[in-house]
Amino acid sequence: MHTELKLVFVANLHQILEYKMLAKKVVSGPEVLSLNYPPERDGTAKQGFFHKQSSPGGFFNPHTNFKDLEYEQGARALARYIEELVAQPGAKAYQEIVVIGSPKLMGQFRKQEPKAANPYLRTITKNLLDHRPLTHIKEVLPVMVRAT
């Protein structure tokens, strides 16, 4: 009998819950990981039209939605974490890595998706962290992450 070991991340903007599943059963978790990412200035913050040369008041475009920037940075931090995890020698034990998050976060994550994890990475768009107790997440994971 072949049993699949899966690594499941349930994420929102500020934290990641990491679960390990064997077949259809949660065997460990949640391990709470923090997404304390530093603010980045790699093209997301652009010189605005106003005050172009005279002051630093134009760091962001006047129409910048800062919540969107936060989702982009959170997705980038999550993608980097998974990329670093996949690069470790023990990562080959996992048959599948599943990332579950809110629609906005998953949209940004798919743009940043780590290429190394691509063959066995699956994303599920569902907001599990913001309004539910942690015990509920452990109950619904086997249903959401069913054996394929």
C-alpha positions in Angstrom: 0.0 0.0 0.0 1.4 3.4 -1.1 0.9 6.2 1.4 1.4 9.8 0.4 3.2 12.2 2.7 1.9 15.7 2.1 2.9 19.1 3.4 0.1 21.5 3.8 0.4 25.3 4.3 -2.7 27.3 5.4 -1.8 31.0 5.0 -3.0 34.5 5.3 -1.1 37.8 5.2 0.6 37.4 8.5 1.1 33.8 9.3 1.4 30.3 7.9 0.2 27.1 9.6 2.1 24.1 8.5 0.5 20.6 8.7 1.9 17.2 7.7 -0.5 14.7 6.4 -0.1 11.0 5.8 -2.7 9.8 3.3 -5.9 11.3 4.6 -4.9 12.0 8.2 -3.2 15.0 9.8 -0.2 13.6 11.6 1.3 16.8 12.9 0.5 20.5 13.1 -0.2 23.2 13.3 3.3 24.6 13.4 2.8 28.4 13.3 5.2 30.3 11.1 5.3 34.1 10.9 5.4 36.0 7.7 7.3 39.0 9.0 8.6 40.2 5.7 10.5 43.5 5.4 9.0 46.2 3.2 10.6 45.9 -0.2 11.5 48.6 -2.7 12.1 46.5 -5.7 9.8 48.1 -8.2 6.6 47.9 -6.2 7.3 51.4 -4.9 7.7 53.8 -7.8 8.4 57.4 -8.1 5.1 59.2 -8.4 4.1 61.9 -10.8 3.9 64.5 -8.1 7.1 65.9 -6.5 9.3 64.0 -8.9 12.5 65.7 -8.2 12.0 67.8 -5.1 11.0 65.5 -2.3 10.6 61.9 -1.2 6.8 62.4 -1.2 6.4 60.6 -4.5 7.6 57.1 -3.4 4.4 55.5 -4.4 2.1 56.1 -7.3 -0.9 58.2 -6.1 -3.2 55.4 -7.0 -1.3 52.6 -5.2 -3.5 50.4 -3.0 -1.3 49.5 -0.1 -3.3 46.4 0.8 -2.5 45.0 -2.7 1.2 45.7 -2.0 0.9 43.8 1.3 -0.7 40.8 -0.5 2.1 40.9 -3.1 4.8 41.0 -0.5 3.1 38.3 1.6 2.8 36.0 -1.4 6.5 36.6 -2.3 7.6 35.7 1.3 5.5 32.5 1.2 6.9 31.6 -2.2 10.5 32.1 -0.9 9.8 30.0 2.1 8.5 27.1 0.0 11.5 27.5 -2.4 13.9 27.3 0.5 12.1 24.3 1.9 12.1 22.4 -1.4 15.9 23.0 -1.7 16.5 21.1 1.5 17.5 17.4 1.2 14.5 16.0 3.1 12.0 17.7 0.9 11.9 14.7 -1.5 9.9 12.8 1.1 6.8 14.8 0.3 4.7 13.7 -2.7 2.7 16.9 -2.6 2.9 20.4 -1.2 -0.5 22.1 -0.9 -0.9 25.8 -0.2 -4.4 27.0 0.9 -5.1 30.7 1.2 -7.5 33.6 0.5 -8.3 34.5 -3.1 -6.2 37.6 -3.2 -3.2 35.9 -1.6 -3.4 32.9 -3.9 -3.7 35.1 -7.0 -0.5 36.9 -6.0 1.2 33.6 -5.0 0.5 32.0 -8.4 2.4 34.9 -10.0 5.3 34.3 -7.6 5.1 30.5 -7.6 8.4 28.8 -6.9 9.6 26.9 -10.0 11.4 24.2 -8.1 8.2 23.1 -6.3 6.1 23.2 -9.5 5.9 19.5 -10.2 4.2 18.7 -6.9 2.7 22.0 -5.8 -1.0 22.5 -5.6 -2.9 25.6 -4.6 -6.4 25.8 -3.1 -8.2 29.1 -2.9 -10.1 29.1 0.4 -9.9 31.4 3.4 -9.5 29.2 6.4 -7.5 31.3 8.8 -9.4 34.5 9.3 -12.7 33.5 10.9 -12.4 29.9 12.1 -10.8 28.3 15.1 -7.7 26.2 14.5 -9.4 23.0 15.5 -11.9 23.5 12.6 -9.0 23.7 10.1 -7.6 20.3 11.3 -11.0 18.8 10.8 -11.6 20.1 7.2 -8.0 19.5 5.9 -8.6 15.8 5.1 -11.7 16.7 3.1 -10.0 19.6 1.2 -6.7 17.8 0.6 -8.0 14.4 -0.5 -5.7 11.7 -1.9 -5.3 12.0 -5.6 
